[in-house]
Amino acid sequence: MTTPTPNPAEEVYAHIDAHTGYIVLNRPDKRNALTPAMLDLALAHLHTLLTPPPTGQPACRAIILCGQGAVFCAGFDMQLVHNDPATLPALLTGLSKLVRALRRAPLPVIIAAHGGAVAGGCALLGGGDIIVTDRDAKLGYPVLKLGISPAVTIPALRQALTDGQTRERVLDTDLITGQHAYDLGLAHVCCDIREDVLPAAQRIAKNLANKPPHALAATKQLLNHLEGTDADEPFDRALAASFSLAGSPDQRARVAALWN
């Protein structure tokens, strides 16, 4: 299997290789820090991958979300949040939409979280069925220090962890290692080095792509129903909780302090 080829023209791009669809965060110089446009583009690419192709074209049967550069995703672009207070609500909304869509996709979604998945980047893991990381990766939700609530991530996070573990992770702003994330159940595969993360994700995707798509879709649909992530209400409530602090004087002052 091939490593996704960088496409400098797009900060998020997608392609299909051997029935595996890739959605690639492609802003390595910013550690794939998310912008509203990137979240919208990732969602659009997901819808395209889930659309049946014309006759004779290869169908996507599994999806990998990954990132170019040293880390999977360092979270929101806080420089944009500092420059324009309207950016944070747009980021929170785009993140919530993308996580919901990934989780509800009828195809299996594997997330290759190499190097690091921080704040909004860690929240993206809630959209995956199988999370692959490496033992020295840094993961977590440090945004409380900035006066931002990580509530938007909770509906999906509590499906991976116990309620007690979820409470600890979103209230404790320290990052944990990929090995710790694996031990908790936040990640399902933990590689020795970051370079092994994408190949491991590709092997999992290849295996799942060989399974009957209708059986996978039915299984995911039932799982989503049982855990409640097929309903918008928990996601909407979580988004509202994060919105409640966005743009407050305290939040703006704490973000501004990053550049002082």
FITIBA-20197 format. One record per residue: residue in three letters; x, y, z of N, C-alpha, C, CB in turn. Coordinates in pm, whole numbers, padded with zeros to 5 digits, always signed. Glycine has a CB too. Layout:
! residues N
ALAXYZXYZXYZXYZ ...
! end
This chain:
! residues 260
MET+00083-00119+00000+00000+00000+00000+00087+00124+00000-00095+00000+00121 THR+00037+00230-00058+00117+00351-00075+00086+00453+00033+00094+00411-00212 THR+00187+00534+00063+00166+00648+00152+00096+00758+00073+00301+00698+00212 PRO-00004+00826+00132-00072+00933+00059+00026+01037+00007-00175+01001+00148 THR+00013+01072-00118+00103+01169-00181+00063+01310-00144+00104+01151-00333 PRO+00156+01393-00094+00120+01531-00060+00066+01606-00180+00240+01603-00003 ASN-00035+01687-00156-00092+01773-00258-00086+01916-00205-00239+01731-00295 PRO+00019+01991-00240+00039+02124-00183-00077+02221-00211+00166+02183-00236 ALA-00160+02188-00308-00267+02280-00345-00382+02278-00246-00318+02247-00484 GLU-00393+02176-00161-00507+02165-00070-00460+02136+00071-00604+02056-00117 GLU-00519+02204+00170-00485+02180+00309-00553+02055+00363-00523+02301+00394 VAL-00651+02006+00292-00709+01873+00316-00738+01814+00179-00839+01879+00408 TYR-00690+01695+00153-00719+01634+00024-00760+01489+00046-00597+01643-00071 ALA-00817+01428-00058-00866+01291-00048-00835+01216-00177-01018+01289-00020 HIS-00821+01086-00164-00808+00999-00281-00840+00856-00238-00665+01009-00344 ILE-00856+00768-00337-00885+00627-00312-00771+00543-00367-01021+00585-00375 ASP-00723+00450-00287-00620+00358-00330-00657+00219-00278-00479+00402-00279 ALA-00674+00125-00369-00705-00015-00333-00826-00021-00239-00583-00082-00267 HIS-00932+00048-00277-01059+00049-00205-01052+00116-00067-01106-00092-00188 THR-00939+00179-00036-00928+00257+00087-00931+00405+00051-00799+00221+00166 GLY-01022+00476+00111-01029+00620+00090-00947+00692+00196-01174+00668+00093 TYR-00869+00790+00153-00787+00869+00244-00841+01011+00253-00640+00869+00197 ILE-00851+01061+00375-00871+01204+00398-00746+01250+00472-01005+01234+00481 VAL-00671+01341+00411-00537+01375+00459-00531+01522+00500-00430+01344+00352 LEU-00500+01546+00626-00472+01683+00672-00335+01722+00620-00478+01694+00830 ASN-00327+01833+00548-00205+01864+00473-00160+02007+00501-00228+01844+00323 ARG-00134+02031+00629-00080+02161+00671+00037+02135+00767-00191+02250+00739 PRO+00136+02061+00720+00242+02015+00810+00322+02127+00874+00334+01925+00737 ASP+00336+02241+00805+00412+02351+00862+00345+02410+00985+00433+02460+00758 LYS+00215+02387+01001+00138+02431+01117+00094+02312+01202+00016+02512+01073 ARG+00161+02200+01188+00129+02077+01262-00018+02039+01242+00159+02096+01413 ASN-00065+02068+01120-00204+02038+01080-00307+02104+01171-00226+01887+01079 ALA-00272+02223+01222-00368+02300+01303-00491+02330+01218-00304+02431+01356 LEU-00608+02309+01277-00733+02313+01202-00785+02455+01184-00837+02229+01271 THR-00838+02480+01066-00911+02603+01036-01055+02564+01002-00844+02682+00918 PRO-01148+02659+01008-01285+02626+00967-01292+02570+00825-01374+02749+00976 ALA-01212+02626+00735-01213+02578+00596-01165+02434+00588-01126+02667+00509 MET-01065+02396+00668-01015+02258+00667-01122+02161+00714-00890+02245+00754 LEU-01195+02197+00819-01300+02109+00868-01412+02093+00765-01358+02163+01000 ASP-01447+02204+00700-01551+02198+00596-01504+02111+00480-01587+02340+00546 LEU-01377+02125+00443-01324+02048+00330-01316+01900+00364-01185+02100+00291 ALA-01275+01867+00486-01270+01726+00528-01409+01664+00523-01211+01714+00669 LEU-01510+01740+00566-01648+01690+00562-01693+01669+00418-01743+01788+00634 ALA-01659+01761+00330-01696+01748+00189-01628+01626+00126-01658+01875+00111 HIS-01500+01605+00158-01429+01487+00106-01492+01358+00158-01279+01493+00145 LEU-01533+01358+00283-01598+01239+00338-01725+01207+00260-01632+01259+00488 HIS-01807+01307+00235-01930+01284+00158-01898+01231+00018-02012+01414+00148 THR-01792+01282-00043-01752+01234-00176-01710+01088-00170-01637+01321-00232 LEU-01632+01051-00070-01587+00911-00058-01703+00816-00033-01484+00898+00055 LEU-01809+00867+00032-01923+00781+00061-02023+00775-00054-01993+00830+00185 THR-02003+00857-00156-02092+00858-00272-02055+00743-00367-02086+00995-00345 PRO-02151+00660-00408-02119+00551-00501-02053+00606-00627-02246+00471-00538 PRO-01942+00544-00671-01871+00595-00788-01939+00553-00918-01727+00545-00787 PRO-01903+00619-01028-01953+00574-01159-01911+00431-01187-01902+00667-01271 THR-01985+00364-01271-01955+00226-01306-01811+00214-01356-02053+00174-01412 GLY-01742+00114-01305-01604+00092-01347-01501+00157-01260-01587+00139-01485 GLN-01541+00248-01171-01449+00314-01080-01438+00233-00950-01495+00461-01051 PRO-01321+00237-00883-01308+00162-00758-01394+00224-00647-01161+00157-00713 ALA-01466+00141-00577-01550+00188-00467-01468+00197-00340-01670+00096-00446 CYS-01496+00298-00259-01432+00311-00129-01501+00218-00030-01436+00459-00080 ARG-01422+00137+00041-01481+00040+00134-01426+00054+00276-01458-00101+00085 ALA-01332+00142+00295-01281+00178+00427-01217+00316+00414-01177+00071+00482 ILE-01211+00389+00524-01160+00526+00521-01051+00541+00626-01274+00629+00545 ILE-00941+00606+00586-00835+00643+00679-00828+00795+00687-00697+00582+00634 LEU-00833+00848+00807-00807+00990+00832-00667+00999+00889-00914+01054+00930 CYS-00581+01077+00824-00441+01085+00865-00389+01227+00840-00354+00980+00791 GLY-00262+01249+00871-00205+01382+00853-00063+01376+00801-00209+01458+00982 GLN-00024+01477+00725+00113+01489+00678+00199+01553+00786+00118+01571+00547 GLY+00330+01527+00781+00422+01593+00872+00448+01513+00999+00370+01727+00908 ALA+00494+01585+01103+00542+01521+01225+00431+01472+01315+00629+01615+01300 VAL+00312+01533+01308+00203+01494+01397+00072+01489+01319+00191+01594+01515 PHE-00021+01413+01373-00154+01403+01312-00226+01537+01315-00238+01296+01385 CYS-00241+01596+01433-00314+01723+01441-00289+01789+01577-00466+01702+01417 ALA-00247+01915+01573-00217+01991+01695-00337+02068+01748-00103+02086+01670 GLY-00456+02047+01689-00575+02116+01739-00614+02233+01652-00552+02163+01879 PHE-00685+02328+01712-00730+02446+01639-00613+02541+01613-00843+02519+01717 ASP-00624+02618+01506-00527+02723+01479-00558+02841+01571-00530+02767+01328 MET-00485+02851+01682-00515+02952+01782-00476+03092+01738-00447+02920+01911 GLN-00388+03103+01640-00358+03236+01585-00483+03294+01519-00242+03228+01484 LEU-00557+03211+01446-00681+03258+01386-00783+03294+01492-00739+03151+01292 VAL-00791+03215+01598-00884+03245+01707-00848+03378+01772-00883+03132+01813 HIS-00719+03403+01787-00673+03530+01844-00708+03648+01753-00520+03526+01869 ASN-00690+03628+01623-00712+03738+01528-00860+03770+01508-00651+03703+01395 ASP-00945+03670+01517-01088+03688+01489-01171+03604+01586-01122+03650+01343 PRO-01239+03667+01682-01317+03592+01780-01425+03503+01718-01382+03687+01876 ALA-01470+03534+01596-01574+03452+01532-01520+03318+01486-01634+03527+01415 THR-01388+03304+01486-01329+03179+01437-01358+03061+01530-01178+03195+01420 LEU-01355+03085+01661-01373+02973+01755-01510+02907+01741-01354+03022+01898 PRO-01622+02980+01739-01750+02913+01716-01755+02836+01585-01862+03014+01719 ALA-01692+02891+01481-01690+02821+01352-01610+02692+01361-01630+02912+01242 LEU-01498+02693+01435-01418+02572+01453-01495+02467+01533-01287+02606+01524 LEU-01559+02510+01640-01635+02416+01723-01749+02352+01643-01692+02487+01846 THR-01818+02433+01564-01928+02382+01482-01877+02283+01377-02003+02498+01414 GLY-01768+02320+01308-01713+02231+01206-01661+02102+01264-01602+02300+01131 LEU-01599+02109+01381-01549+01989+01448-01664+01896+01485-01469+02025+01573 SER-01770+01951+01543-01885+01870+01582-01948+01802+01461-01989+01956+01654 LYS-01963+01874+01353-02021+01817+01231-01936+01703+01176-02038+01925+01124 LEU-01804+01724+01174-01716+01624+01116-01712+01497+01201-01575+01680+01100 VAL-01704+01511+01333-01701+01394+01420-01831+01313+01405-01680+01435+01568 ARG-01945+01382+01402-02073+01312+01384-02073+01235+01253-02190+01413+01388 ALA-02029+01301+01145-02034+01238+01013-01940+01119+01004-02000+01339+00905 LEU-01821+01130+01061-01727+01018+01060-01783+00901+01137-01592+01060+01119 ARG-01840+00930+01255-01891+00821+01339-02010+00751+01273-01932+00875+01476 ARG-02090+00826+01199-02210+00769+01137-02185+00715+00997-02318+00873+01132 ALA-02064+00729+00946-02034+00677+00813-02060+00527+00810-01887+00708+00774 PRO-02120+00476+00704-02146+00332+00696-02020+00249+00676-02243+00304+00584 LEU-01911+00314+00640-01784+00244+00620-01700+00253+00748-01706+00304+00500 PRO-01611+00155+00770-01521+00166+00885-01425+00282+00868-01444+00036+00904 VAL-01403+00355+00977-01314+00471+00976-01197+00443+01070-01391+00601+01020 ILE-01076+00447+01014-00954+00426+01092-00880+00559+01097-00864+00312+01029 ILE-00838+00599+01216-00765+00724+01231-00621+00693+01267-00832+00815+01338 ALA-00529+00743+01185-00386+00724+01206-00332+00848+01276-00310+00699+01071 ALA-00327+00842+01410-00292+00958+01492-00145+00947+01535-00384+00970+01617 HIS-00056+00974+01442+00087+00962+01471+00138+01091+01537+00166+00933+01341 GLY+00232+01075+01627+00302+01191+01681+00226+01271+01785+00339+01280+01572 GLY+00104+01308+01754+00026+01386+01848-00115+01412+01797+00094+01516+01876 ALA-00208+01417+01892-00346+01453+01864-00392+01535+01985-00439+01324+01840 VAL-00394+01665+01969-00413+01755+02083-00539+01836+02064-00292+01847+02100 ALA-00616+01853+02173-00735+01938+02175-00830+01898+02062-00696+02089+02162 GLY-00856+01987+01967-00945+01952+01856-00896+01833+01776-00961+02070+01765 GLY-00764+01814+01771-00708+01696+01704-00742+01569+01777-00558+01710+01690 CYS-00742+01575+01911-00780+01458+01989-00930+01435+01979-00738+01475+02137 ALA-01007+01543+01970-01152+01529+01955-01188+01455+01826-01219+01666+01956 LEU-01106+01472+01722-01132+01402+01596-01132+01251+01614-01028+01441+01492 LEU-01057+01201+01714-01051+01057+01735-01189+01000+01766-00954+01025+01848 GLY-01279+01084+01817-01414+01038+01848-01492+00996+01725-01487+01145+01918 GLY-01447+01033+01607-01515+00993+01485-01470+00859+01431-01497+01096+01382 GLY-01363+00803+01489-01307+00681+01433-01362+00555+01497-01159+00684+01448 ASP-01360+00448+01421-01393+00316+01474-01271+00249+01535-01452+00227+01363 ILE-01156+00269+01473-01030+00214+01522-00925+00325+01518-00985+00090+01436 ILE-00858+00347+01631-00758+00451+01643-00621+00387+01655-00787+00543+01765 VAL-00529+00432+01571-00391+00384+01573-00301+00501+01611-00349+00323+01435 THR-00211+00479+01707-00117+00583+01745+00017+00518+01776-00169+00663+01868 ASP+00111+00597+01826+00241+00543+01866+00266+00575+02012+00355+00599+01777 ARG+00352+00500+02074+00364+00505+02220+00414+00638+02272+00455+00396+02266 ASP+00491+00713+02191+00543+00843+02237+00458+00960+02191+00684+00861+02189 ALA+00349+00934+02121+00260+01042+02079+00203+01114+02201+00144+00988+01990 LYS+00166+01241+02182+00105+01320+02289-00042+01343+02254+00181+01456+02308 LEU-00129+01307+02347-00272+01320+02325-00337+01386+02446-00337+01183+02297 GLY-00445+01461+02421-00517+01518+02533-00591+01644+02498-00424+01546+02645 TYR-00649+01704+02602-00740+01818+02587-00696+01930+02681-00888+01775+02618 PRO-00597+02010+02641-00543+02113+02731-00617+02247+02725-00400+02136+02699 VAL-00732+02255+02661-00790+02384+02628-00855+02455+02746-00890+02367+02520 LEU-00882+02385+02857-00938+02455+02973-00847+02569+03017-00959+02357+03089 LYS-00716+02553+02998-00622+02657+03036-00644+02786+02956-00480+02609+03016 LEU-00709+02773+02841-00736+02888+02755-00878+02941+02773-00713+02851+02609 GLY-00948+02890+02873-01085+02935+02894-01183+02879+02793-01091+03084+02890 ILE-01146+02766+02731-01230+02701+02630-01274+02566+02685-01154+02684+02494 SER-01402+02535+02677-01451+02407+02727-01434+02298+02621-01598+02418+02770 PRO-01377+02182+02660-01367+02070+02567-01495+01987+02560-01251+01981+02605 ALA-01607+02044+02606-01732+01968+02613-01771+01908+02478-01845+02057+02663 VAL-01735+01977+02369-01776+01931+02237-01728+01789+02207-01723+02026+02130 THR-01622+01746+02274-01567+01612+02248-01632+01503+02331-01419+01613+02273 ILE-01706+01539+02435-01748+01441+02536-01843+01333+02482-01815+01513+02649 PRO-01944+01363+02398-02036+01256+02356-01965+01136+02293-02136+01310+02259 ALA-01862+01162+02212-01789+01052+02150-01683+00995+02244-01725+01097+02020 LEU-01618+01081+02322-01511+01035+02410-01563+00935+02512-01446+01153+02480 ARG-01682+00958+02566-01732+00869+02670-01774+00733+02616-01848+00933+02741 GLN-01774+00717+02484-01796+00584+02427-01669+00501+02427-01850+00597+02285 ALA-01553+00570+02432-01425+00499+02434-01379+00471+02576-01319+00578+02360 LEU-01413+00561+02669-01366+00552+02806-01485+00536+02900-01284+00676+02843 THR-01455+00505+03026-01561+00509+03126-01596+00655+03153-01518+00435+03257 ASP-01709+00678+03218-01746+00816+03251-01642+00879+03343-01884+00819+03317 GLY-01588+00800+03435-01485+00853+03523-01359+00891+03449-01452+00753+03631 GLN-01317+00806+03356-01198+00836+03276-01222+00957+03187-01159+00715+03190 THR-01343+00967+03132-01376+01083+03048-01366+01211+03130-01517+01069+02988 ARG-01422+01208+03250-01417+01325+03338-01271+01366+03365-01490+01296+03472 GLU-01187+01267+03394-01046+01297+03421-00978+01356+03299-00973+01171+03466 ARG-01000+01298+03183-00929+01344+03063-00966+01487+03026-00960+01252+02946 VAL-01094+01525+03033-01131+01659+02989-01104+01765+03095-01277+01661+02951 LEU-01092+01724+03223-01062+01821+03328-00913+01835+03354-01132+01780+03456 ASP-00837+01731+03328-00692+01734+03346-00629+01783+03216-00636+01594+03385 THR-00562+01898+03221-00509+01957+03098-00375+01897+03055-00495+02106+03116 ASP-00319+01805+03135-00193+01742+03096-00216+01648+02978-00131+01666+03216 LEU-00117+01640+02892-00120+01544+02782-00073+01409+02830-00033+01593+02663 ILE-00123+01303+02766-00080+01167+02798-00009+01108+02676-00200+01079+02840 THR+00065+01004+02699+00136+00938+02589+00041+00847+02511+00256+00857+02642 GLY+00084+00811+02392+00008+00715+02314-00006+00582+02386+00072+00694+02179 GLN+00100+00542+02459+00092+00419+02535-00016+00427+02642+00227+00387+02599 HIS-00023+00540+02712-00126+00560+02814-00265+00560+02750-00103+00692+02891 ALA-00277+00626+02635-00406+00629+02563-00449+00488+02526-00395+00717+02436 TYR-00355+00406+02484-00385+00266+02451-00428+00189+02576-00263+00198+02387 ASP-00359+00211+02686-00393+00142+02810-00534+00179+02858-00290+00174+02919 LEU-00574+00305+02835-00707+00350+02875-00816+00299+02782-00711+00501+02880 GLY-00781+00275+02655-00881+00238+02555-00914+00350+02459-01005+00194+02623 LEU-00847+00465+02474-00868+00576+02381-00810+00543+02243-00804+00704+02436 ALA-00703+00463+02240-00646+00412+02115-00654+00260+02118-00498+00460+02095 HIS-00664+00200+02000-00682+00055+01991-00557-00018+01946-00793+00025+01896 VAL-00467+00052+01878-00340-00004+01833-00232+00097+01868-00340-00037+01679 CYS-00123+00051+01929-00014+00139+01967+00116+00088+01906-00001+00150+02122 CYS+00171+00164+01813+00295+00124+01746+00416+00175+01824+00297+00177+01601 ASP+00530+00112+01799+00652+00153+01868+00699+00291+01823+00763+00051+01843 ILE+00688+00320+01693+00735+00448+01640+00627+00508+01550+00867+00430+01561 ARG+00632+00639+01534+00528+00709+01458+00526+00667+01311+00549+00859+01467 GLU+00642+00629+01259+00647+00589+01118+00568+00463+01089+00791+00569+01075 ASP+00538+00385+01192+00463+00261+01173+00312+00281+01180+00506+00160+01276 VAL+00268+00401+01216+00125+00421+01241+00042+00409+01113+00102+00558+01305 LEU+00081+00481+01009+00002+00474+00886+00004+00334+00824+00054+00575+00784 PRO+00119+00266+00814+00115+00129+00762+00024+00038+00844+00255+00070+00760 ALA+00022+00054+00976-00068-00028+01058-00213+00004+01025-00041-00006+01208 ALA-00244+00133+01009-00380+00172+00973-00419+00116+00836-00394+00324+00974 GLN-00323+00114+00744-00351+00061+00611-00379-00089+00614-00233+00090+00517 ARG-00307-00160+00697-00334-00305+00708-00474-00330+00765-00228-00373+00798 ILE-00513-00251+00863-00647-00266+00920-00752-00231+00815-00663-00176+01045 ALA-00730-00123+00742-00826-00082+00640-00840-00188+00532-00783+00051+00577 LYS-00728-00247+00490-00733-00352+00387-00815-00471+00436-00591-00398+00349 ASN-00794-00509+00561-00868-00621+00617-01017-00591+00623-00815-00655+00758 LEU-01054-00472+00668-01195-00436+00678-01259-00418+00541-01211-00309+00759 ALA-01181-00369+00445-01235-00348+00311-01274-00479+00244-01133-00274+00224 ASN-01219-00590+00293-01253-00721+00237-01378-00781+00300-01137-00815+00256 LYS-01434-00714+00400-01556-00762+00463-01678-00713+00384-01564-00714+00611 PRO-01793-00782+00394-01913-00738+00322-01957-00599+00370-02029-00840+00342 PRO-01964-00501+00280-01997-00364+00322-02131-00353+00393-01998-00273+00202 HIS-02232-00431+00347-02364-00419+00410-02360-00470+00554-02468-00498+00330 ALA-02277-00570+00582-02265-00622+00718-02196-00520+00809-02188-00755+00718 LEU-02093-00456+00756-02025-00352+00833-02119-00236+00862-01900-00302+00757 ALA-02195-00194+00760-02285-00081+00777-02393-00111+00880-02350-00043+00644 ALA-02450-00230+00874-02555-00268+00969-02501-00274+01111-02616-00403+00931 THR-02378-00324+01125-02317-00334+01257-02289-00196+01315-02187-00416+01250 LYS-02234-00107+01232-02207+00029+01280-02336+00101+01316-02131+00108+01174 GLN-02439+00082+01237-02566+00148+01264-02622+00106+01400-02668+00116+01153 LEU-02615-00023+01430-02664-00070+01559-02577-00017+01673-02668-00223+01562 LEU-02447-00021+01657-02358+00031+01761-02387+00178+01790-02211+00014+01718 ASN-02404+00257+01685-02435+00399+01704-02567+00418+01776-02438+00471+01568 HIS-02664+00334+01743-02794+00345+01809-02784+00310+01957-02897+00255+01740 LEU-02714+00202+01988-02703+00160+02127-02627+00261+02213-02634+00025+02134 GLU-02527+00325+02155-02450+00421+02233-02508+00562+02226-02307+00423+02185 GLY-02606+00584+02139-02673+00713+02131-02608+00815+02040-02683+00769+02263 THR-02503+00776+01966-02436+00873+01880-02504+00888+01743-02292+00833+01860 ASP-02615+00817+01723-02695+00841+01603-02793+00955+01625-02770+00713+01561 ALA-02801+01007+01745-02891+01118+01778-02810+01247+01789-02968+01090+01912 ASP-02870+01357+01748-02800+01485+01752-02802+01549+01890-02861+01580+01652 GLU-02898+01513+01975-02917+01584+02101-02791+01589+02188-03027+01519+02178 PRO-02719+01478+02212-02599+01489+02297-02491+01575+02234-02543+01351+02325 PHE-02476+01567+02102-02376+01650+02035-02416+01797+02041-02360+01605+01889 ASP-02544+01825+02023-02590+01964+02028-02571+02024+02166-02737+01973+01986 ARG-02601+01947+02270-02582+01996+02406-02435+02021+02436-02640+01895+02507 ALA-02350+01931+02389-02206+01948+02410-02154+02070+02336-02130+01822+02365 LEU-02202+02090+02214-02161+02207+02137-02206+02335+02205-02217+02200+01994 ALA-02326+02335+02258-02377+02452+02329-02292+02484+02451-02524+02431+02370 ALA-02247+02381+02522-02161+02402+02640-02029+02466+02600-02136+02270+02713 SER-01971+02421+02489-01847+02483+02443-01872+02625+02393-01783+02398+02331 PHE-01984+02645+02326-02021+02779+02279-02034+02878+02394-02153+02772+02201 SER-02077+02830+02510-02110+02921+02619-01989+03002+02667-02166+02843+02735 LEU-01868+02952+02643-01747+03024+02683-01676+03091+02566-01651+02929+02751 ALA-01711+03053+02445-01643+03107+02327-01668+03257+02315-01690+03034+02199 GLY-01560+03332+02305-01571+03476+02287-01586+03554+02416-01687+03506+02200 SER-01586+03487+02530-01596+03559+02658-01469+03641+02681-01619+03459+02776 PRO-01476+03747+02763-01355+03826+02790-01240+03743+02845-01388+03936+02887 ASP-01272+03647+02935-01168+03563+02993-01103+03476+02885-01225+03475+03104 GLN-01186+03416+02800-01131+03329+02695-01043+03410+02599-01245+03261+02616 ARG-01086+03528+02562-01009+03609+02468-00878+03655+02531-01091+03731+02421 ALA-00882+03688+02660-00761+03733+02728-00660+03620+02740-00795+03787+02867 ARG-00709+03498+02768-00618+03384+02782-00555+03346+02649-00692+03265+02840 VAL-00631+03352+02541-00574+03324+02410-00476+03433+02370-00685+03311+02303 ALA-00509+03558+02397-00418+03668+02364-00286+03655+02438-00482+03802+02398 ALA-00290+03600+02560-00168+03585+02639-00068+03490+02574-00202+03536+02779 LEU-00116+03402+02486-00025+03313+02416+00076+03390+02332-00103+03217+02328 TRP+00036+03509+02286+00123+03588+02198+00186+03707+02269+00045+03637+02077 ASN+00165+03717+02400+00227+03826+02477+00354+03778+02544+00129+03880+02582 
! end
